[in-house]
Amino acid sequence: MQELSVIGLILHASLPVQLVMAGLVVLSLLSWGIIFNKLAVLRRARLATQDFEQQFWSGIDLNRLYEDTRQRQHAAGVEKLFQAGFAEFIKLRRQGGVDNSEQLDGARRAMRAAAQRELDALDHHNSFLATVGSVSPYIGLFGTVWGIMHAFIGLGNAGQATLATVAPGIAEALIATAIGLFAAIPAVVAYNRFAADVDRLAGRFDSFMEEFSNILQRLAAR
């Protein structure tokens, strides 16, 4: 009877089961790397949005605020929307012959495009987490089925089935399912958390675009 420890069972597992386990470990490591990266990215976007909104509503001159934001190398959150919208508004206003509604529409289109690019960047790799969360249990189950099948084939060749001979094969097969769940559960939790965070930021982007559009409308009417 082989050693009934996790390491021993993994080392004595059949090659297909070991390959399944290795693949799941790689998926889990990639998922954790994405999770830590996205935690930092979303936190930076939230803080940047909060800081910029405080500055925006402090009564600062918009032209001065625009020049300040242009000097920053790493704009994030609604700051990018402001940059895109105000830059387009100024460009159309300086062209001449463009009525107020066209100036406002151009600024809105620029802000919507900037918001979509920002949300796409924030949502990057979320689909990978969703895929890992959905397929990892099935990959682990495949390893389990293969391992159990291999164990019973070995028992058939041995001609004698006892608990001592059955337990190691079944245990090593079930480890594949355990690793699959270990890879899937954090990925699913992280995906749901990040999707909710992106949705909240999208709502803040929409609110800012509406409020800033009202300000631009008043500026265009002057």
C-alpha positions as CSV (number, residue, x, y, z in Angstrom):
1,M,0.0,0.0,0.0
2,Q,1.5,3.4,-1.1
3,E,1.8,6.3,1.2
4,L,-1.5,7.9,1.9
5,S,-0.3,11.5,1.9
6,V,-1.2,14.3,-0.6
7,I,2.4,14.5,-1.9
8,G,2.7,10.8,-2.1
9,L,-0.6,10.3,-3.9
10,I,0.3,13.0,-6.4
11,L,3.7,11.5,-7.1
12,H,2.1,8.0,-7.6
13,A,-0.8,9.2,-9.7
14,S,-0.9,8.1,-13.3
15,L,0.6,10.5,-16.0
16,P,-2.8,11.8,-17.3
17,V,-3.9,12.7,-13.8
18,Q,-0.6,14.4,-13.0
19,L,-0.9,16.4,-16.2
20,V,-4.4,17.4,-15.2
21,M,-3.2,18.5,-11.8
22,A,-0.3,20.4,-13.3
23,G,-2.6,22.2,-15.7
24,L,-5.0,23.2,-12.8
25,V,-2.1,24.5,-10.7
26,V,-0.9,26.6,-13.7
27,L,-4.5,28.0,-14.1
28,S,-4.7,28.7,-10.4
29,L,-1.4,30.6,-10.4
30,L,-2.4,32.6,-13.4
31,S,-5.7,33.4,-11.7
32,W,-4.0,34.6,-8.5
33,G,-1.7,36.8,-10.6
34,I,-4.6,38.4,-12.4
35,I,-6.5,38.8,-9.1
36,F,-3.7,40.7,-7.4
37,N,-3.1,42.8,-10.4
38,K,-6.8,43.7,-10.8
39,L,-7.1,44.5,-7.1
40,A,-4.4,47.1,-7.6
41,V,-5.8,48.5,-10.9
42,L,-9.4,48.8,-9.6
43,R,-8.2,50.4,-6.4
44,R,-6.2,52.9,-8.3
45,A,-9.2,53.7,-10.5
46,R,-11.4,54.2,-7.5
47,L,-9.0,56.5,-5.7
48,A,-8.2,58.5,-8.9
49,T,-11.9,59.0,-9.5
50,Q,-12.6,60.0,-5.9
51,D,-9.6,62.5,-5.9
52,F,-10.5,64.0,-9.2
53,E,-14.2,64.4,-8.4
54,Q,-13.2,66.3,-5.2
55,Q,-10.9,68.6,-7.2
56,F,-13.5,69.0,-10.0
57,W,-16.2,70.1,-7.6
58,S,-14.0,72.3,-5.5
59,G,-14.7,75.2,-7.9
60,I,-11.4,75.2,-9.7
61,D,-11.2,76.8,-13.2
62,L,-11.8,74.1,-15.8
63,N,-9.1,75.4,-18.1
64,R,-6.6,75.3,-15.2
65,L,-7.8,71.8,-14.3
66,Y,-7.4,70.6,-17.9
67,E,-3.9,71.9,-18.0
68,D,-3.1,70.2,-14.7
69,T,-4.5,66.8,-15.9
70,R,-2.5,67.0,-19.2
71,Q,0.7,67.1,-17.2
72,R,-0.1,63.9,-15.4
73,Q,1.3,60.8,-17.0
74,H,-1.0,58.2,-15.5
75,A,-4.6,59.5,-15.6
76,A,-7.3,57.1,-14.5
77,G,-11.0,57.0,-13.9
78,V,-13.2,60.0,-14.7
79,E,-10.1,62.1,-15.2
80,K,-9.7,60.5,-18.6
81,L,-13.3,61.3,-19.4
82,F,-12.8,64.9,-18.4
83,Q,-9.7,65.2,-20.6
84,A,-11.4,63.7,-23.6
85,G,-14.6,65.7,-23.3
86,F,-13.0,69.1,-22.5
87,A,-10.4,68.7,-25.2
88,E,-13.0,68.0,-27.9
89,F,-15.2,70.8,-26.6
90,I,-12.3,73.3,-26.8
91,K,-11.3,72.1,-30.3
92,L,-14.8,72.5,-31.7
93,R,-15.2,75.8,-29.9
94,R,-12.1,77.2,-31.5
95,Q,-12.9,76.0,-35.0
96,G,-15.7,78.5,-35.4
97,G,-18.9,77.8,-37.3
98,V,-19.9,75.0,-35.0
99,D,-23.1,75.6,-33.1
100,N,-23.6,74.9,-29.4
101,S,-25.4,71.6,-29.8
102,E,-22.6,70.2,-32.0
103,Q,-20.0,71.3,-29.5
104,L,-21.9,69.5,-26.8
105,D,-22.5,66.4,-28.9
106,G,-18.9,66.1,-29.8
107,A,-17.8,66.4,-26.1
108,R,-20.3,63.7,-25.2
109,R,-19.1,61.3,-27.9
110,A,-15.5,61.8,-26.8
111,M,-16.4,61.1,-23.2
112,R,-18.4,58.0,-24.1
113,A,-15.5,56.7,-26.2
114,A,-13.1,57.4,-23.3
115,A,-15.4,55.8,-20.8
116,Q,-15.7,52.7,-23.0
117,R,-11.9,52.4,-23.3
118,E,-11.5,52.8,-19.6
119,L,-14.1,50.2,-18.8
120,D,-12.6,47.8,-21.3
121,A,-9.2,48.2,-19.6
122,L,-10.7,47.7,-16.2
123,D,-12.6,44.6,-17.4
124,H,-9.5,43.1,-19.0
125,H,-8.9,39.4,-18.0
126,N,-12.2,39.1,-16.3
127,S,-13.3,36.7,-18.9
128,F,-10.2,34.5,-18.1
129,L,-11.3,34.3,-14.5
130,A,-14.8,33.4,-15.5
131,T,-13.4,30.6,-17.8
132,V,-11.2,29.3,-15.0
133,G,-14.1,29.3,-12.6
134,S,-16.4,27.4,-15.0
135,V,-14.0,24.8,-16.5
136,S,-11.6,24.0,-13.7
137,P,-14.1,21.7,-11.8
138,Y,-14.7,19.8,-15.1
139,I,-11.0,19.4,-15.8
140,G,-10.5,18.1,-12.2
141,L,-13.5,15.8,-12.7
142,F,-11.9,14.4,-15.9
143,G,-8.7,13.7,-13.9
144,T,-10.8,12.0,-11.2
145,V,-12.7,9.8,-13.7
146,W,-9.5,8.8,-15.4
147,G,-7.8,8.1,-12.1
148,I,-10.7,5.9,-10.9
149,M,-10.8,4.1,-14.2
150,H,-7.1,3.5,-14.0
151,A,-7.4,2.2,-10.5
152,F,-10.2,-0.3,-11.3
153,I,-8.2,-1.5,-14.3
154,G,-5.3,-2.2,-12.0
155,L,-7.6,-4.0,-9.6
156,G,-9.0,-6.2,-12.4
157,N,-5.5,-7.2,-13.3
158,A,-4.6,-7.9,-9.7
159,G,-7.7,-10.1,-9.2
160,Q,-8.1,-9.1,-5.6
161,A,-10.0,-6.0,-4.3
162,T,-9.4,-4.9,-0.8
163,L,-9.6,-1.5,0.9
164,A,-5.8,-1.3,1.0
165,T,-5.6,-1.7,-2.8
166,V,-8.6,0.5,-3.7
167,A,-8.0,3.5,-1.3
168,P,-4.8,4.9,-2.9
169,G,-6.2,4.9,-6.4
170,I,-9.5,6.5,-5.4
171,A,-7.7,9.1,-3.2
172,E,-5.2,10.1,-5.9
173,A,-8.1,10.5,-8.3
174,L,-10.1,12.7,-6.0
175,I,-7.2,15.0,-5.5
176,A,-7.7,16.2,-9.1
177,T,-11.2,17.3,-8.2
178,A,-10.0,19.1,-5.1
179,I,-7.3,21.0,-7.1
180,G,-10.0,21.9,-9.6
181,L,-12.2,23.4,-6.9
182,F,-9.2,25.1,-5.4
183,A,-8.6,26.8,-8.8
184,A,-12.3,27.5,-9.5
185,I,-13.6,29.0,-6.2
186,P,-11.2,32.0,-6.0
187,A,-11.6,32.7,-9.7
188,V,-15.4,32.8,-9.4
189,V,-15.4,34.9,-6.2
190,A,-12.9,37.4,-7.8
191,Y,-14.8,37.6,-11.0
192,N,-18.1,38.5,-9.2
193,R,-16.2,41.0,-7.1
194,F,-14.5,42.7,-10.0
195,A,-17.6,42.7,-12.2
196,A,-19.5,44.5,-9.4
197,D,-16.6,47.0,-9.0
198,V,-16.5,47.7,-12.7
199,D,-20.3,48.2,-12.7
200,R,-20.0,50.7,-9.9
201,L,-17.3,52.6,-11.7
202,A,-19.4,52.6,-14.9
203,G,-22.3,54.2,-12.9
204,R,-19.9,56.9,-11.6
205,F,-18.7,57.5,-15.2
206,D,-22.3,57.9,-16.4
207,S,-23.1,60.3,-13.6
208,F,-20.0,62.4,-14.3
209,M,-20.7,62.6,-18.0
210,E,-24.2,63.9,-17.4
211,E,-23.1,66.4,-14.8
212,F,-20.2,67.6,-16.9
213,S,-22.4,67.8,-20.0
214,N,-24.6,70.2,-18.1
215,I,-21.6,72.4,-17.3
216,L,-20.4,72.3,-20.9
217,Q,-23.9,73.3,-22.0
218,R,-23.8,76.4,-19.9
219,L,-20.3,77.2,-21.2
220,A,-21.4,76.8,-24.8
221,A,-24.3,79.2,-24.3
222,R,-22.0,82.0,-23.2
